[in-house]
Amino acid sequence: MTKQAAMPAATPSHWLVCIANLPIDDPAARMRILRTLESLGAAVMREGAYLLPDGAENRQALGRLAEYIGRNGNVAHMLHVKAASPAQDGALRGLIDRSSRYDELIKVVDGLRLGYGVSDPGAIARVLHKQRREFETIGALDFFPGEARQRAAKALDDAETAVRRLLFPTDSRPGFDPDEHFLGRTWATRKPLWADRLACAWLIRRFMDPEATLLWLDKSQPLPAGAIGFAFEGARFANSGSRVTFEEMLVRLDLADDPALPKIGTLVHYLEVRGAPAPEAAGVQTLLQGAMRRAENEDQLLRESEKTFDLLYDAYCDPPPR
């Protein structure tokens, strides 16, 4: 399970209330103040009155915000208050309760089950990664974590485990005869194309057969007779063990000794299913997303993405001896 984010310290029954006169004639400053309050997790009691649990970090943050408001010619007061009764304390806690957000996250995660064994597991993994980030965002402002957080964490953990089984089947595929010829063959994968499928197609074109025919199959379209499938369930080359298809192809086709290719494999793995962080991944993701926006079809998308993989390969290659 992912390590729980550190929660802001809070004293039960003790609260901070920020009473602020927000600027009317400066929309930018007003928006900046409201966004700061939102980022702190403050609840709106009414317009101009905002609530946070009492704690050193919240006092410091609200103090800085009150100073900012005062410098702009307006007035803000930070009050330390104590709930008059357990019932009132419970009502105040309800204003900053995050249970509904956790419940929405659980609905999204549970809804992904319908795609198990049907949808591309890589696409499901990317949605789960977004939900994991959302979980961390909610948790960072969950001052009183409870049962809802535990349920959300379990739903995420269970889903990630299930999707990992789909992504990395445990069956081991046999190696290939080194004398087998791959020139003049047709290779096929399924739409939509993303990092792993694009990288595999680049690998085929650059290192195996520059004239290879590449086909992009729809979800239910059968693999044509004689074609070599890659990067989808049941294909000749697919995810296995802990490797995405690109990494699997490097091992099974004796290309892993090229030091640049495994480095590209690390990037592709992260872009598909996350895992070990790859420093260049954000930039490569941006380039591939740009290629997707520019391309009118899959062939054009491959041509655009090949430029990125060519540049990566050249950058990772050891310089030739002089």
VENTALIN-V687959 format. One record per residue. SS is DSSP state (H for helix, E for strand, L for the rest). BURIAL is I if it has 24 or more other ideal C-beta (glycine too) atoms within 12 Angstrom, else O. D_CENTER is the distance of its C-alpha to the mean C-alpha in Angstrom with 2 decimals. Layout:
ss->[SS SS]
burial->[BURIAL BURIAL]
d_center->[D_CENTER D_CENTER]
This chain:
ss->[L L L L L L L L L L L L L E E E E E E E L L L L L L H H H H H H H H H H H H H H L L E E E E L L E E E E E L L H H H H H H H H H H H H H H H H L L L L E E E E E E E L L L H H H H H H H H H H L L L H H H H H H H H H H H H H H H H H L L L L L H H H H H H H H H H H H H H H H H H H H L L L L L L H H H H H H H H H H H H H H H H H H H H H L L L L L L L L L L L L L L L L L L E E E E E L L L L H H H H H H H H H H H H H H L L L L E E E E E L L L L L L L L L L E E E L L L L L L E L L E L L E L H H H H H H H H L L L L L L H H H H H H H H H H H H H H H L L L L L L L H H H H H H H H H H H H H H L L L H H H H H H H H H H H H H H H H H H H L L L L L L]
burial->[O O O O O O O I O I O O O I I I I I I I O I I O O O O O I O O O I I O I I O O I I I I O I O O I I I I I I I I O O I I O I I O O I I O I I O O O O I O I O I O O I O I O O O O O I O O I I O I I I I O O I I O O I I O I I O O I O O I I O O I I I I I I I I I I I O I I O I I O O I I O I I I I I O O I I O O I I O I I O O I I O I I I O I I I O O O O O O O O O O O O O I O O I I I I I I I I I I I I I I I I I I I I I I I I O O O I O I I I I O O O O O I O O O I I I I I I I O I I I I I I O O I I I I I I I I I I I O I O O O O I I I I I I I I I I I I I I I I O O I O O I O O I I O I I O O I I O O O O O I O O I I O I I I I I I I O I I O O O O O O O O O]
d_center->[16.26 14.05 16.56 17.35 17.06 20.58 22.13 24.58 28.07 29.96 33.62 34.38 36.59 36.38 34.60 34.24 35.10 34.66 37.29 36.62 38.54 35.84 37.00 38.02 39.07 35.93 32.93 30.61 31.68 31.50 27.90 27.02 28.68 27.03 23.51 24.44 25.69 22.57 20.41 22.88 22.53 26.12 27.63 30.04 33.46 35.07 34.97 35.46 34.95 31.69 31.17 29.36 30.28 32.68 31.34 31.76 28.39 28.79 32.40 31.56 28.86 31.17 34.05 32.41 31.52 35.14 36.45 34.37 35.71 39.21 39.09 38.46 41.67 40.33 40.67 38.24 39.27 37.31 39.03 38.86 39.68 40.18 39.81 43.32 42.62 40.07 39.76 38.95 36.47 34.74 34.74 33.19 30.46 29.80 29.07 26.00 24.99 21.28 22.09 21.66 18.07 17.38 19.40 17.46 14.19 16.34 17.67 14.42 13.56 17.23 17.37 15.07 17.97 20.02 18.06 18.56 20.92 20.95 17.69 15.85 14.01 11.52 10.70 10.67 8.33 5.62 6.87 7.06 3.68 4.10 7.45 7.24 6.55 9.25 11.32 11.48 12.47 15.08 16.27 16.96 19.52 20.77 24.23 25.65 23.10 24.66 24.55 21.86 19.33 20.55 20.23 16.61 15.83 17.91 16.40 12.89 14.63 16.82 14.31 12.28 15.79 16.97 14.29 14.73 18.41 17.90 15.95 18.45 21.90 24.48 27.24 28.36 29.54 32.77 33.12 34.88 38.37 38.28 40.93 38.90 38.70 35.59 37.29 37.86 35.41 33.09 29.41 27.20 23.60 22.00 20.30 17.76 17.34 14.20 13.91 15.73 18.39 19.03 19.41 21.71 23.76 24.15 25.24 27.78 29.19 29.47 30.59 32.09 33.60 33.39 35.12 32.98 32.54 28.97 28.40 25.44 25.98 25.13 23.66 27.16 29.03 30.77 30.68 33.86 36.61 36.54 32.98 30.57 27.27 24.02 20.34 20.84 22.24 25.91 25.99 28.13 25.23 22.08 19.55 21.66 21.70 18.67 18.56 16.86 19.68 20.00 20.60 22.87 24.87 25.44 26.96 28.96 30.31 31.26 29.10 27.32 30.21 29.20 27.36 25.23 23.76 22.10 20.43 19.01 18.09 16.01 14.00 13.81 12.83 9.81 8.75 9.55 8.74 7.54 10.61 12.86 11.61 13.14 14.63 15.06 11.67 10.87 14.37 14.35 11.35 13.42 16.50 15.36 14.19 17.61 19.32 17.99 19.39 22.63 23.33 25.58 25.25 23.75 26.53 25.92 22.17 23.11 25.70 23.36 20.67 23.54 24.34 21.04 21.51 25.17 24.49 22.11 24.80 27.54 25.80 25.22 28.72 31.38 33.98 37.17 40.09 42.82]
